[in-house]
């Protein structure tokens, strides 16, 4: 692990400790942490605030100053939060990133858990850690020659303003980037907006204040998006990486981690492993930049085509967009209507199929003799003495049809069974259906 002060470009803040440094030593104030972030960023450092999630929850619950802004930053991962072990997290992040640690915590005093059980301090729990290194990089404490560690050193809080007068400026970035100043300006703009949000959070919750807060939060969100779009600094070619020494590889990895917080490249390993790690990252970074440029070109092409279409239609861009939205809505309504009709048709078909299954089940449970008896008795009830003769009755379950063949197949006999204008057969169908417990069944005279 490199511990070269002159190469440190990262500051890790113990946010839970910093917000508690109020004038009356009671409560918490998020404005102090925002001031600390702004202070170290103004010196050129990459600042990583770390907080216990319970601290932010406590601040929001009690409506302490700046709590809403800290909550937004935590949701955006601009503040690293830990449900447990935030002190360990601060130390580990600082060691991995070769960063400064800013805290008044000496890591020498134990705590208690929710049940009241004593938790030993970090120095006792992790004796294998290099505490000389940790103490040397900590701003806020000082270790004496006898091993005792004193707090309240280096930095101070005046009201809500944070000061660390002897903190050196961050070393100059060795990698060139045309976006360096642009990134810094966006950083400053973000911190100014955070101050504005704190001010609005303290104001009376009137409707105007709420509207302004929503608009300012929207501006902050857009600036955060722009910051995420900034390409990484000009990374070295593979041929340049091949010539780097171990110390230079580690310096470059530290710089990459500062520029890109999601990189998380480790410093351990042999020279070849460090070089391979750098090359893999640079390849991904170039691919990401190419992707961003392609997406932006696609967006600009779409806007250009939209303007051309508006001109061709003889409309202003606003009117054209409105017409396209209305067209899309009409198309959506048409699709919804079509889908609804399809669903109704499907439901109707399913319902008919269910009825068929129910009818088939009823018919399967009735014997052929019983069917024949019901049919013949029905004809006798309706025709009386005009029936005259037996019928050969058969059932076609699949088509829900009862077929009747009279013993005498004369035209006259068939007309009697059917009746004038089908009056007889209609009555027969109705009564047979009722006797069988069906809504309807076909009766066919052969």
RODO-2510 file (C-alpha; in nm, 4 decimals, decimal comma):
residues 446
     n   res          X          Y          Z
     1     x     0,0000     0,0000     0,0000
     2     x     0,1394     0,3311    -0,1070
     3     x     0,1295     0,5918     0,1704
     4     x     0,2766     0,8889    -0,0109
     5     x     0,1134     1,2094     0,1175
     6     x     0,2024     1,4015    -0,1956
     7     x    -0,0044     1,1586    -0,4080
     8     x    -0,3222     1,1603    -0,2001
     9     x    -0,6119     1,2907    -0,4030
    10     x    -0,8998     1,1564    -0,1909
    11     x    -1,0548     1,2711     0,1371
    12     x    -1,2871     1,0381     0,3278
    13     x    -1,5180     1,2215     0,5687
    14     x    -1,6660     1,0734     0,8853
    15     x    -2,0013     1,2415     0,8179
    16     x    -2,1727     1,1213     1,1344
    17     x    -1,8889     1,2697     1,3400
    18     x    -1,8713     1,5978     1,1484
    19     x    -2,2461     1,6769     1,1615
    20     x    -2,2364     1,6457     1,5414
    21     x    -1,9791     1,9266     1,5846
    22     x    -2,2399     2,1898     1,6639
    23     x    -2,1714     2,4912     1,8850
    24     x    -2,3727     2,3570     2,1793
    25     x    -2,2584     1,9961     2,1248
    26     x    -2,6231     1,8937     2,1053
    27     x    -2,8031     1,7627     1,8023
    28     x    -2,6646     1,7532     1,4496
    29     x    -2,6351     1,9958     1,1590
    30     x    -2,5993     1,8760     0,7988
    31     x    -2,4755     2,2177     0,6892
    32     x    -2,1400     2,1477     0,8564
    33     x    -2,0859     1,8361     0,6435
    34     x    -2,1873     2,0234     0,3275
    35     x    -1,9348     2,2938     0,4168
    36     x    -1,6627     2,0293     0,4714
    37     x    -1,7351     1,8694     0,1341
    38     x    -1,7222     2,2081    -0,0342
    39     x    -1,3967     2,2978     0,1441
    40     x    -1,2000     1,9893     0,0376
    41     x    -1,3424     1,9931    -0,3152
    42     x    -1,2207     2,3528    -0,3486
    43     x    -0,8678     2,2201    -0,2839
    44     x    -0,9062     1,9748    -0,5728
    45     x    -0,9779     1,6577    -0,3749
    46     x    -1,2231     1,3817    -0,4530
    47     x    -1,4411     1,3798    -0,1411
    48     x    -1,6163     1,0664    -0,0154
    49     x    -1,8567     1,1358     0,2751
    50     x    -1,9452     0,8288     0,4827
    51     x    -2,2335     0,8151     0,7318
    52     x    -2,4230     0,5689     0,9436
    53     x    -2,7680     0,5352     0,7909
    54     x    -2,9202     0,5630     1,1390
    55     x    -2,7646     0,9109     1,1742
    56     x    -2,9400     1,0355     0,8598
    57     x    -3,2631     0,8726     0,9792
    58     x    -3,2320     1,0436     1,3183
    59     x    -3,1655     1,3821     1,1552
    60     x    -3,4630     1,3524     0,9209
    61     x    -3,6922     1,2354     1,2006
    62     x    -3,6006     1,5396     1,4122
    63     x    -3,5930     1,7770     1,1115
    64     x    -3,2353     1,8875     1,1774
    65     x    -3,0845     2,1428     0,9353
    66     x    -2,9648     1,9942     0,6069
    67     x    -3,1174     1,6520     0,6756
    68     x    -3,3298     1,6534     0,3585
    69     x    -3,0282     1,7415     0,1416
    70     x    -2,8167     1,4673     0,3023
    71     x    -3,1012     1,2250     0,2361
    72     x    -3,1006     1,3187    -0,1335
    73     x    -2,7223     1,2731    -0,1489
    74     x    -2,7472     0,9322     0,0184
    75     x    -3,0127     0,8182    -0,2309
    76     x    -2,7874     0,9355    -0,5158
    77     x    -2,4944     0,7465    -0,3554
    78     x    -2,3057     1,0750    -0,3129
    79     x    -2,2830     0,9761     0,0536
    80     x    -2,1759     0,6206     0,1345
    81     x    -2,4033     0,4829     0,4058
    82     x    -2,3544     0,1834     0,6341
    83     x    -2,6200     0,0264     0,8540
    84     x    -2,3364    -0,1013     1,0758
    85     x    -1,9599    -0,0596     1,0801
    86     x    -1,9398     0,2891     0,9310
    87     x    -1,6105     0,3542     1,1155
    88     x    -1,4550     0,0407     0,9667
    89     x    -1,5913     0,1460     0,6263
    90     x    -1,4255     0,4882     0,6528
    91     x    -1,0863     0,3337     0,7291
    92     x    -1,1096     0,0665     0,4577
    93     x    -1,2137     0,3153     0,1876
    94     x    -0,9307     0,5515     0,2832
    95     x    -0,6714     0,2725     0,2779
    96     x    -0,7936     0,1379    -0,0553
    97     x    -0,7976     0,4837    -0,2142
    98     x    -0,4838     0,6100    -0,0342
    99     x    -0,6958     0,8921     0,1059
   100     x    -0,7058     1,1212     0,4062
   101     x    -0,9440     1,0372     0,6935
   102     x    -1,1282     1,3328     0,8484
   103     x    -1,2715     1,2600     1,1930
   104     x    -1,2375     1,3432     1,5621
   105     x    -1,2872     0,9729     1,6393
   106     x    -0,9697     0,8205     1,7880
   107     x    -1,1073     0,4661     1,7405
   108     x    -1,0029     0,4046     2,1019
   109     x    -1,3386     0,4154     2,2779
   110     x    -1,5872     0,1332     2,2774
   111     x    -1,9588     0,1623     2,2073
   112     x    -2,2745    -0,0221     2,3037
   113     x    -2,5168    -0,2101     2,0792
   114     x    -2,8970    -0,1857     2,0932
   115     x    -2,9097    -0,4406     2,3765
   116     x    -2,6570    -0,2431     2,5818
   117     x    -2,3707    -0,4846     2,5267
   118     x    -2,0244    -0,3294     2,5082
   119     x    -1,8541    -0,3245     2,1671
   120     x    -1,4734    -0,2997     2,1876
   121     x    -1,3105    -0,0096     1,9984
   122     x    -1,1670    -0,0659     1,6502
   123     x    -0,8079    -0,0631     1,7780
   124     x    -0,8842    -0,3664     1,9960
   125     x    -1,0946    -0,5491     1,7391
   126     x    -0,8446    -0,5082     1,4550
   127     x    -0,4950    -0,5179     1,6079
   128     x    -0,3547    -0,6458     1,2768
   129     x    -0,4364    -0,3174     1,1005
   130     x    -0,1519    -0,0702     1,0432
   131     x    -0,2622     0,1872     1,2990
   132     x     0,0496     0,4003     1,2498
   133     x    -0,0551     0,4450     0,8860
   134     x    -0,4209     0,5100     0,9826
   135     x    -0,3197     0,7688     1,2463
   136     x    -0,0804     0,9396     1,0053
   137     x    -0,3522     0,9885     0,7415
   138     x    -0,6188     1,0996     0,9919
   139     x    -0,6931     1,4724     1,0132
   140     x    -0,8652     1,5512     1,3408
   141     x    -0,6489     1,3405     1,5735
   142     x    -0,2830     1,3375     1,6758
   143     x    -0,0772     1,0477     1,8083
   144     x     0,1877     1,1262     2,0682
   145     x     0,5178     0,9457     2,1092
   146     x     0,3804     0,7507     2,4066
   147     x     0,1040     0,6050     2,1876
   148     x    -0,1832     0,8150     2,3216
   149     x    -0,4190     0,9655     2,0623
   150     x    -0,5767     1,3073     2,1148
   151     x    -0,8756     1,4473     1,9308
   152     x    -0,9919     1,7899     1,8065
   153     x    -0,6875     1,8644     1,5942
   154     x    -0,6356     2,0159     1,2450
   155     x    -0,9912     2,1189     1,1566
   156     x    -1,2485     2,3375     1,3281
   157     x    -1,6108     2,4409     1,2847
   158     x    -1,7216     2,8043     1,3146
   159     x    -2,1002     2,8035     1,3321
   160     x    -2,1738     2,5904     1,0285
   161     x    -1,8540     2,6804     0,8388
   162     x    -1,5805     2,4193     0,8192
   163     x    -1,2066     2,5069     0,8224
   164     x    -0,8889     2,3006     0,7845
   165     x    -0,6291     2,5775     0,7302
   166     x    -0,3151     2,3615     0,7003
   167     x    -0,4599     2,1075     0,4580
   168     x    -0,2430     2,1048     0,1429
   169     x    -0,3958     2,1328    -0,2021
   170     x    -0,4548     1,8122    -0,3906
   171     x    -0,1711     1,7158    -0,6279
   172     x    -0,2145     1,8172    -0,9902
   173     x    -0,3850     1,5612    -1,2127
   174     x    -0,1168     1,3856    -1,4210
   175     x    -0,3707     1,2898    -1,6874
   176     x    -0,4876     1,5620    -1,9212
   177     x    -0,8576     1,6288    -1,9712
   178     x    -1,0382     1,9144    -2,1421
   179     x    -1,3232     1,8569    -1,8953
   180     x    -1,1230     1,9239    -1,5763
   181     x    -1,2478     2,2803    -1,5264
   182     x    -1,5940     2,1893    -1,6483
   183     x    -1,6175     1,9095    -1,3903
   184     x    -1,4977     2,1469    -1,1180
   185     x    -1,7547     2,4128    -1,2157
   186     x    -2,0359     2,1571    -1,2026
   187     x    -1,9069     2,0483    -0,8618
   188     x    -1,9239     2,4067    -0,7359
   189     x    -2,2720     2,4511    -0,8840
   190     x    -2,3906     2,1357    -0,7062
   191     x    -2,2646     2,2612    -0,3688
   192     x    -2,4338     2,5988    -0,4208
   193     x    -2,7587     2,4213    -0,5013
   194     x    -2,7196     2,2116    -0,1837
   195     x    -2,6980     2,5358     0,0144
   196     x    -3,0137     2,6594    -0,1590
   197     x    -3,1973     2,3357    -0,0737
   198     x    -3,0953     2,3696     0,2917
   199     x    -3,2259     2,7280     0,2921
   200     x    -3,5573     2,6224     0,1366
   201     x    -3,5817     2,3371     0,3851
   202     x    -3,5586     2,5867     0,6708
   203     x    -3,8187     2,8239     0,5200
   204     x    -4,1900     2,8147     0,5988
   205     x    -4,3487     2,5240     0,4079
   206     x    -4,5701     2,7415     0,1901
   207     x    -4,6858     2,6374    -0,1555
   208     x    -4,4350     2,8717    -0,3236
   209     x    -4,1498     2,7218    -0,1191
   210     x    -4,2565     2,3711    -0,2186
   211     x    -4,2664     2,4663    -0,5872
   212     x    -3,9210     2,6268    -0,5692
   213     x    -3,7810     2,3220    -0,3886
   214     x    -3,9122     2,0872    -0,6596
   215     x    -3,7622     2,3026    -0,9342
   216     x    -3,4230     2,3328    -0,7603
   217     x    -3,4139     1,9561    -0,7002
   218     x    -3,4856     1,9043    -1,0704
   219     x    -3,1936     2,1325    -1,1603
   220     x    -2,9659     1,9375    -0,9227
   221     x    -3,0763     1,6101    -1,0781
   222     x    -2,9959     1,7358    -1,4272
   223     x    -2,6521     1,8599    -1,3185
   224     x    -2,5820     1,5181    -1,1634
   225     x    -2,6728     1,3561    -1,4957
   226     x    -2,4344     1,5880    -1,6802
   227     x    -2,1536     1,5061    -1,4344
   228     x    -2,2100     1,1372    -1,5062
   229     x    -2,1764     1,2051    -1,8794
   230     x    -1,8309     1,3641    -1,8525
   231     x    -1,5756     1,1414    -2,0286
   232     x    -1,2829     1,0159    -1,8247
   233     x    -0,9469     1,1881    -1,8567
   234     x    -0,7264     1,0997    -2,1505
   235     x    -0,5981     0,7580    -2,0488
   236     x    -0,2578     0,6305    -2,1619
   237     x    -0,2194     0,3910    -2,4540
   238     x    -0,1200     0,0307    -2,3871
   239     x     0,2323     0,0967    -2,5131
   240     x     0,2721     0,3692    -2,2493
   241     x     0,1342     0,1432    -1,9744
   242     x     0,3871    -0,1265    -2,0690
   243     x     0,6706     0,1134    -1,9759
   244     x     0,5345     0,2052    -1,6296
   245     x     0,7113     0,1049    -1,3077
   246     x     0,5218    -0,0476    -1,0131
   247     x     0,5020     0,2857    -0,8269
   248     x     0,3767     0,4588    -1,1424
   249     x     0,1120     0,1896    -1,1953
   250     x    -0,0137     0,2379    -0,8401
   251     x    -0,0151     0,6154    -0,8832
   252     x    -0,2191     0,5789    -1,2004
   253     x    -0,4633     0,3374    -1,0338
   254     x    -0,5114     0,5835    -0,7467
   255     x    -0,5848     0,8557    -0,9990
   256     x    -0,8339     0,6380    -1,1888
   257     x    -1,0125     0,5582    -0,8622
   258     x    -1,0317     0,9309    -0,7820
   259     x    -1,1674     1,0228    -1,1240
   260     x    -1,4104     0,7304    -1,1442
   261     x    -1,5558     0,6286    -0,8071
   262     x    -1,7036     0,3124    -0,9572
   263     x    -1,3672     0,1863    -1,0845
   264     x    -1,2530     0,0410    -0,7493
   265     x    -0,9246    -0,0880    -0,8920
   266     x    -0,7099    -0,2609    -0,6284
   267     x    -0,3455    -0,1756    -0,5700
   268     x    -0,2292    -0,5250    -0,4803
   269     x    -0,0472    -0,7562    -0,7174
   270     x     0,2635    -0,7820    -0,9323
   271     x     0,3611    -0,5278    -1,1957
   272     x     0,2113    -0,7339    -1,4798
   273     x    -0,1170    -0,7698    -1,2891
   274     x    -0,1324    -0,3944    -1,2253
   275     x    -0,0697    -0,3213    -1,5928
   276     x    -0,3353    -0,5715    -1,7026
   277     x    -0,5817    -0,4096    -1,4612
   278     x    -0,5123    -0,0643    -1,6050
   279     x    -0,5404    -0,1862    -1,9651
   280     x    -0,8724    -0,3586    -1,8963
   281     x    -1,0114    -0,0413    -1,7381
   282     x    -0,8888     0,1859    -2,0201
   283     x    -1,0470    -0,0438    -2,2799
   284     x    -1,3811    -0,0304    -2,0982
   285     x    -1,3526     0,3484    -2,0492
   286     x    -1,2910     0,4058    -2,4201
   287     x    -1,5829     0,1779    -2,5106
   288     x    -1,8072     0,3685    -2,2674
   289     x    -1,7023     0,7003    -2,4159
   290     x    -1,7702     0,5707    -2,7681
   291     x    -2,1135     0,4521    -2,6525
   292     x    -2,1957     0,7942    -2,5031
   293     x    -2,0918     0,9653    -2,8240
   294     x    -2,3006     0,7231    -3,0322
   295     x    -2,6046     0,7797    -2,8104
   296     x    -2,5608     1,1556    -2,8344
   297     x    -2,5265     1,1367    -3,2138
   298     x    -2,8471     0,9284    -3,2281
   299     x    -3,0267     1,1847    -3,0105
   300     x    -2,9098     1,4749    -3,2260
   301     x    -3,0063     1,2871    -3,5437
   302     x    -3,3539     1,2302    -3,4024
   303     x    -3,3919     1,6008    -3,3200
   304     x    -3,2720     1,6989    -3,6673
   305     x    -3,5173     1,4595    -3,8347
   306     x    -3,7946     1,5920    -3,6100
   307     x    -3,7230     1,9527    -3,7143
   308     x    -3,7167     1,8527    -4,0813
   309     x    -4,0494     1,6694    -4,0463
   310     x    -4,2032     1,9757    -3,8786
   311     x    -4,0844     2,2013    -4,1602
   312     x    -4,2204     1,9601    -4,4223
   313     x    -4,5582     1,9563    -4,2453
   314     x    -4,5582     2,3382    -4,2329
   315     x    -4,5723     2,3425    -3,8513
   316     x    -4,3682     2,4856    -3,5703
   317     x    -4,1684     2,2275    -3,3751
   318     x    -4,3975     2,2639    -3,0721
   319     x    -4,7125     2,2185    -3,2819
   320     x    -4,5579     1,9210    -3,4641
   321     x    -4,4658     1,7515    -3,1381
   322     x    -4,8182     1,8063    -3,0083
   323     x    -4,9646     1,6531    -3,3253
   324     x    -4,7317     1,3527    -3,2903
   325     x    -4,8346     1,3047    -2,9287
   326     x    -5,2021     1,3241    -3,0237
   327     x    -5,1396     1,0776    -3,3064
   328     x    -4,9640     0,8407    -3,0679
   329     x    -5,2493     0,8707    -2,8179
   330     x    -5,5063     0,7983    -3,0914
   331     x    -5,3035     0,4968    -3,1997
   332     x    -5,2850     0,3770    -2,8389
   333     x    -5,6630     0,4159    -2,8024
   334     x    -5,7146     0,2218    -3,1258
   335     x    -5,4873    -0,0559    -3,0057
   336     x    -5,6583    -0,0614    -2,6660
   337     x    -6,0012    -0,0801    -2,8304
   338     x    -5,8855    -0,3602    -3,0583
   339     x    -5,7321    -0,5465    -2,7665
   340     x    -6,0514    -0,5014    -2,5640
   341     x    -6,2644    -0,6378    -2,8492
   342     x    -6,0253    -0,9296    -2,8844
   343     x    -6,0494    -0,9980    -2,5113
   344     x    -6,4308    -0,9857    -2,5266
   345     x    -6,4313    -1,2248    -2,8211
   346     x    -6,1936    -1,4536    -2,6401
   347     x    -6,4042    -1,4425    -2,3230
   348     x    -6,7210    -1,5095    -2,5238
   349     x    -6,5552    -1,8048    -2,6949
   350     x    -6,4314    -1,9385    -2,3626
   351     x    -6,7789    -1,9012    -2,2139
   352     x    -6,9342    -2,0861    -2,5095
   353     x    -6,6743    -2,3591    -2,4727
   354     x    -6,7580    -2,3914    -2,1039
   355     x    -7,1273    -2,4245    -2,1905
   356     x    -7,0442    -2,6944    -2,4450
   357     x    -6,8438    -2,8865    -2,1868
   358     x    -7,1317    -2,8624    -1,9391
   359     x    -7,3833    -2,9782    -2,2023
   360     x    -7,1561    -3,2640    -2,3105
   361     x    -7,1202    -3,3770    -1,9496
   362     x    -7,5006    -3,3829    -1,9013
   363     x    -7,5566    -3,5820    -2,2220
   364     x    -7,2802    -3,8312    -2,1373
   365     x    -7,4573    -3,9136    -1,8109
   366     x    -7,7927    -3,9984    -1,9850
   367     x    -7,8359    -4,3417    -2,1423
   368     x    -7,9483    -4,3917    -2,5041
   369     x    -8,2727    -4,5570    -2,3882
   370     x    -8,3516    -4,2623    -2,1619
   371     x    -8,2902    -4,0169    -2,4464
   372     x    -8,5123    -4,2191    -2,6788
   373     x    -8,7865    -4,2372    -2,4169
   374     x    -8,7790    -3,8600    -2,3564
   375     x    -8,7930    -3,7804    -2,7288
   376     x    -9,0788    -4,0207    -2,8097
   377     x    -9,2828    -3,9152    -2,5048
   378     x    -9,2384    -3,5490    -2,6008
   379     x    -9,3651    -3,6055    -2,9558
   380     x    -9,6661    -3,7971    -2,8132
   381     x    -9,7466    -3,5129    -2,5712
   382     x    -9,7438    -3,2549    -2,8495
   383     x    -9,8968    -3,4551    -3,1409
   384     x   -10,1285    -3,6902    -2,9527
   385     x   -10,2966    -3,9351    -3,1910
   386     x   -10,1188    -3,7747    -3,4880
   387     x    -9,7887    -3,9209    -3,3703
   388     x    -9,8678    -4,2723    -3,5051
   389     x    -9,5546    -4,4683    -3,5029
   390     x    -9,2176    -4,5347    -3,3503
   391     x    -8,8998    -4,3298    -3,3922
   392     x    -8,5448    -4,4520    -3,4154
   393     x    -8,3569    -4,2079    -3,1920
   394     x    -7,9761    -4,1567    -3,1833
   395     x    -7,7605    -3,8952    -3,0110
   396     x    -7,4642    -3,7074    -3,1662
   397     x    -7,2949    -3,5653    -2,8548
   398     x    -7,0206    -3,3770    -3,0371
   399     x    -7,2740    -3,1767    -3,2435
   400     x    -7,5405    -3,1666    -2,9668
   401     x    -7,7944    -3,3185    -3,2054
   402     x    -8,0719    -3,5770    -3,1631
   403     x    -8,1426    -3,7625    -3,4876
   404     x    -8,4917    -3,9058    -3,5394
   405     x    -8,5866    -4,1555    -3,8115
   406     x    -8,9617    -4,2291    -3,8318
   407     x    -9,0690    -4,5883    -3,9139
   408     x    -9,2625    -4,4492    -4,2080
   409     x    -9,0473    -4,2217    -4,4203
   410     x    -9,3242    -4,0692    -4,6230
   411     x    -9,3173    -3,6982    -4,6929
   412     x    -9,6516    -3,6604    -4,5125
   413     x    -9,5219    -3,8370    -4,2029
   414     x    -9,2126    -3,6127    -4,1907
   415     x    -9,4301    -3,2981    -4,2278
   416     x    -9,6429    -3,4050    -3,9302
   417     x    -9,3351    -3,4462    -3,7104
   418     x    -9,1960    -3,1100    -3,8187
   419     x    -9,5244    -2,9241    -3,8139
   420     x    -9,6391    -2,6263    -4,0140
   421     x    -9,3539    -2,3739    -4,0402
   422     x    -9,1631    -2,5968    -3,7949
   423     x    -9,4091    -2,5327    -3,5115
   424     x    -9,4043    -2,8915    -3,3831
   425     x    -9,0311    -2,9434    -3,3903
   426     x    -8,9794    -2,6090    -3,2149
   427     x    -9,2026    -2,7197    -2,9271
   428     x    -9,0260    -3,0579    -2,9188
   429     x    -8,6823    -2,8892    -2,9013
   430     x    -8,7961    -2,6603    -2,6207
   431     x    -8,9455    -2,9367    -2,4070
   432     x    -8,6634    -3,1868    -2,4635
   433     x    -8,4087    -2,9201    -2,3714
   434     x    -8,5968    -2,8458    -2,0502
   435     x    -8,6284    -3,2153    -1,9611
   436     x    -8,2574    -3,2696    -2,0196
   437     x    -8,1630    -2,9554    -1,8269
   438     x    -8,0025    -2,7877    -2,1283
   439     x    -8,0429    -2,4397    -2,2717
   440     x    -8,0890    -2,5874    -2,6208
   441     x    -8,0349    -2,9028    -2,8290
   442     x    -8,0916    -2,9639    -3,2009
   443     x    -8,3559    -3,2243    -3,3087
   444     x    -8,3252    -3,3411    -3,6688
   445     x    -8,5925    -3,5425    -3,8552
   446     x    -8,4259    -3,7626    -4,1184
***
